[in-house]
Amino acid sequence: MQTTIQLVLRNYKKEIPYMAEDRGGGNANHGFMNLKGKPEQAASIAEVQDNEHLKRAIITINEINTPFFTVGCEKSLNQKDEIFWMRGFIEFAFNHRELVADFRNYFEVFVDFNHFIWQRKFEQPVVYSWEIEGALFRKVNSDGFSVAVWITTGDLSAAAETQRVWESAVDIFGEYLAQCPRVQSPMIYTPQDA
């Protein structure tokens, strides 16, 4: 299985920021946190405590020089009988009101990511599923869009290999978003925001 990259438009809308909630069964949503330009806070969120690669990606995407901020993330290593797969997501949005308002701006990022993967010759059994969905950005009282990028490995026979493949996919995704050029316009979230 080679790397697959796909794009989905979801008929869904949520508010950002969103509140924490207990979903029961040990499945908690910790709520939105502004991590833009705050590496120490990005490193402390609950979802990344047991995975250095996801932690590094969240810190990198939220660096002050990127045009993005993260909305949320999660991951799970799964097993059925002797088969393992790992799945998780990183959700991000443009950190600029005029860019976040038009879902077509994410198409360019998606297409460039495809070229980045091809150029790097990243061929792992991984599916990147980009899900663009609507959002109300409360801080600027503006409708717009965010993207949840689900990263899912193929079925593999060992837990350690499955995690290694997933983490390499997270690494290259974080590296790609970090190299996207900075935008010279007012940011939605800054390090000074709570």
Secondary structure as the mmCIF struct_conf table of DSSP 4:
data_model
#
loop_
_struct_conf.conf_type_id
_struct_conf.id
_struct_conf.beg_label_comp_id
_struct_conf.beg_label_asym_id
_struct_conf.beg_label_seq_id
_struct_conf.end_label_comp_id
_struct_conf.end_label_asym_id
_struct_conf.end_label_seq_id
STRN STRN1 THR A 4 ILE A 16
BEND BEND1 PRO A 17 PRO A 17
STRN STRN2 GLU A 21 ASP A 22
BEND BEND2 GLY A 24 GLY A 24
TURN_TY1_P TURN_TY1_P1 GLY A 25 GLY A 26
STRN STRN3 ALA A 28 ASN A 29
TURN_TY1_P TURN_TY1_P2 LYS A 36 GLY A 37
HELX_RH_AL_P HELX_RH_AL_P1 PRO A 39 ALA A 42
TURN_TY1_P TURN_TY1_P3 ALA A 43 SER A 44
HELX_RH_3T_P HELX_RH_3T_P1 ALA A 46 VAL A 48
TURN_TY1_P TURN_TY1_P4 GLN A 49 ASP A 50
HELX_RH_AL_P HELX_RH_AL_P2 GLU A 52 ILE A 61
TURN_TY1_P TURN_TY1_P5 ASN A 62 ASN A 62
BEND BEND3 GLU A 63 GLU A 63
TURN_TY1_P TURN_TY1_P6 ILE A 64 ASN A 65
BEND BEND4 THR A 66 PRO A 67
STRN STRN4 PHE A 68 LYS A 80
TURN_TY1_P TURN_TY1_P7 ASP A 81 GLU A 82
STRN STRN5 ILE A 83 PHE A 94
BEND BEND5 ASN A 95 HIS A 96
HELX_RH_AL_P HELX_RH_AL_P3 ARG A 97 VAL A 100
TURN_TY1_P TURN_TY1_P8 ALA A 101 ALA A 101
TURN_TY1_P TURN_TY1_P9 PHE A 103 PHE A 103
HELX_RH_AL_P HELX_RH_AL_P4 ARG A 104 ARG A 120
TURN_TY1_P TURN_TY1_P10 LYS A 121 LYS A 121
BEND BEND6 PRO A 125 PRO A 125
STRN STRN6 VAL A 126 PHE A 137
TURN_TY1_P TURN_TY1_P11 ARG A 138 ASN A 141
STRN STRN7 SER A 142 THR A 153
STRN STRN8 LEU A 156 LEU A 156
BEND BEND7 SER A 157 SER A 157
HELX_RH_AL_P HELX_RH_AL_P5 ALA A 159 GLN A 179
BEND BEND8 CYS A 180 CYS A 180
HELX_LH_PP_P HELX_LH_PP_P1 PRO A 181 ARG A 182
BEND BEND9 SER A 185 SER A 185
BEND BEND10 ILE A 188 TYR A 189
TURN_TY1_P TURN_TY1_P12 PRO A 191 GLN A 192
#
